[in-house]
Amino acid sequence: MNIYITMSNTRNLTQSGDYRLIASYDEFIAEAEQQEVKLKVDNAGHKKYYTFFKNNQHLFKPHNNSAISADSEGKPQGVVHAKQNKKLEKAGKSLDWPYGYCYPVAQFVFYSLGGYDSDWDLKLIKKLKYDFKGTKVHTAHWFVQHKTNGKIIDLTDEQFKDIPKFDLMDHYPNARRANLGFPYYNTKNGKKEFGHTVPSMQCLKPYDAWRSEKGQIKGLEKYWKAANYASERREAEKTNEAYSPDELAIIPIQERHCF
């Protein structure tokens, strides 16, 4: 098999400017692994979303702080968020917006950029640990990252900036592609299915408000329509009627309120 690799991300040019022929797949992998992309946070162009979210915090459901965090297999990790947050608050940690809202915000940004049809990934840092003035914290963090150029969009990164001797940049490389949810919406007319995870209700709710105030976002509009949000979700959102209790059982307890 002949594989051509190029220097920009997967590009490698000869001095004449032609693509260099890579002799084998192993050589391709070896060279690709040597190319490191420098990660950088750049929220320019997305501050409009941050401002909208901050001014409309009522659109986001309160955290399920009584929940116990679960690991990737659904087993409890023993982190009761209400107790953890109480200790943090007592130690002087700000729990103001955007503390704890990284998942719906990152999911909104991801789908607004085109979601799975785009050059962006929704990413999760699992088992993120830090010490805030003696209070040991176990948490996770969601953000969006470009697939090739290392650009990160993280509209909730400020929640970590008051933590002594902690730099979120050190943890971004540990993130992996992830999402929560289902590849469909349940509607009165039956399932509306997709070939990938669809935005949660907690993502569509702020979009519904954005849509009314500022207009449509192409990447989110098709999901808003598929979920019949205007006719079925606005008034019934508190019941989690989009999914059954059995379906919701696969979602981590602390994020279940988003669905």
N, C-alpha and C positions, 0 to 999 in steps of 0.2 A: 504494500500500500504506500503510495506517495503522499506525503503531508507537507504542505507549504506553511511556513510560519512567518509572521511579520512582526516588526519591532514595536509597533504601537499596540500594547496589550499582548497580542500574540504575533507580533510582526518582527521579522528579521530580514533586513535587506543586505544585498551584497553592495560593494562599493559602486557598482554600476547602477544601483537602484532597483535591480531585479529582485524578485523574491528568491530566497535561498531554499533549495530543496532539502527537506529533512528526510534522512534516509529511513528512519524507523519511528514507530509510535513511541518507543522507549526514549529515543532521543528528543522527541517532541515534549514528552512529560518532563524529562530532566531539565530542558531549557525553560519550559514554562514555569517550573517550580522556582527557578532562580530569579525570576522577575517579580520583584516585590513592589506593590503599589503603596504609596504613602497615603495614609488615611488623614482626612481633614474635614472638620465640621464647617459647613457653609450653608447657613439658613437664609441667605439672601434670596429674595424672590418668593419666600414663603412666610415672611413676617405677617402678611395679611391674614393668614390662617391663625397664627399665634394670637394676634390682636383680637380676632373674632372669637376665638375660644375663650380667651381671658375675659372678654367683655360679656360672654354668655355662658358662664360656668354652670348656670342652672340647667343647661342642656345635658349635662353629664350626670348620670346617676351617682349617688353617694357610694363610696367604697363599701365592700362587704368586709368590714374590718374584724368581724367576729370569726371569719374563716381561718382555717388552718391551711397553710400552703401545702401543695402536693408536689411530688417530684414528677419526672417525665412518665413514670409508670402509674401515677395516680396515688402513690402511697404518701400519707401525711409526713411532712418534714418537721412538724412541731412548732411552726411559726404562727402564733396567733397575732394577727396584725394589730388588733386593738391594743394589746399589751405592749407590743413593740412600739407603736406610735405614741402611746402614753409615756413611755420611757424617753423617747426621742424629744417629745414636747417639753418634758420636765428638764431635759438636758440643754434645751435652747434651740433645738432644730426647728426650722420653719417647715410647717406642713401645709403652707399656703399653696395655691395653684402655682405650678403644675404638678406638685408632689402627688405621685401615685396614678397619674393619668397618661402615662407614656403609651400604653397599649392602644386605646381608642384614637389618640392623636396621631401616632405613627401609622396606624391602619388607614386613617383618613388620608394622610399625605401619600401613602403608598398607592392607594386606588386613584387618587386625584392625578397621579403621574402616569396612570395607565395600568397599574397593577401588574398582573402576570404577562401582559402583552408589552411591557415596557422594558427599559434598561435598568430597572431598579429592583432591589430585593428588600423585603421586610425582614428585619433581623432581630434576634433576641440574644441578650447576654443572660445566661442562666447562672444561678448560684452566685450572684454578685454579693460580695461581702465587704463591709467597711465598719470602722469603729468611730462612732461619734461621741467624743468625750466620755468614753467608758461604756457606752451602750453599743453592744455588738449587733449588727444588723445583717439579716439575710434577705435578699430581695432579688429582683430580676429587672431588666430594662429593655425596652423596645425602641427601635429607631429604623430609619430607612437609609440604605446605602446603594450607591451606583455600582453596577456589576463590574465595571472595568477601570474607572478612573479614581476610585478611592473617596469620592465625595460622599459625605454623610450629611443627612438632614435630620436634625434632632431638636425638635421644638420644645422638648421638656428637659433638656440637659441642665438647665439652671438649678434644678432641685438638688443637684450634687455639688454645687459650687460653694456651699457653706460648710462642707465637710473637711476638717483638718487633714492634711497630708493624704489627700485622695485626688486622683486625677482620672477622670473617666476615659481619657484618651488611652490609658494603659490597658483598658478592658475591652475597647472596641474590637481588637483583633481576635478576641475569644468568642465573638458572636457567631451565630449560625442562622441560616435561613429558617424562618418559622412562621407560623400563623396559628390562629385558633378559630374553630368554627366548623362549618359544614359546606358542602358543595351545592347547596340548594336552599331555597326558601319554601316553607309550607304556606300555601295560600288557600283561599276558599275555592279556587279553581284547580287545586292540586299542586303538586310540587313543580317549582320552577328550578330546573337543574342547570348547573354549570360544570365544567370540567376541572374546577379548582375551588378553593375556599372563597366564599363570598363575604362581603363586609358584614360585620355584626350590626345589630340594631343600634348599639351605642355609637356606631360610626354613621349610620344613616340618619339618626336623629339630628345631629348638628348639620348634616348635609341638607336635610329638609329645611332647616331654618336658613342656611346659607342660600339655598336655591330661591327661597321666597324673597330674600333681601338683596342678593347680589347676582343671581342668575345661575344657570346650569354649569356643572363641571362634567365634561364628557366621560371621564373615567369612572364617575360615580353614578351617573344618570341611569345607565342600563340596569344597575342593581336596585336603585330606588324604584324604578318602574316594575321590575320583576317581582319585588317584594310587595307590590301594591301598597306602598307606604302611605300614600295620601288617603286611600279608602279603608285600609285595614289596620294600619299600625299606629297612627297618631293617637287615637283615643284608647287603644287597647295595649299600649306598650308596657304598662306596669305588670301585666299578667304573664309576660314571657310567652305569649301565645304563638310566637313564630316557631317554637320547637317544644316538643313534649318533654316531660320530666325525664323519661328514659334517654332521650337524645341529649339533654343538657347534662346528664350524668358524666359524659366524657369530657366536659369542660372543667378545668381547675376551679375549685370552689370560689376562690377569691376573684375570679374573672367572670363568674357565671351571670352576675348582674348585667353584664354588657350584652347579653343575648335575650 
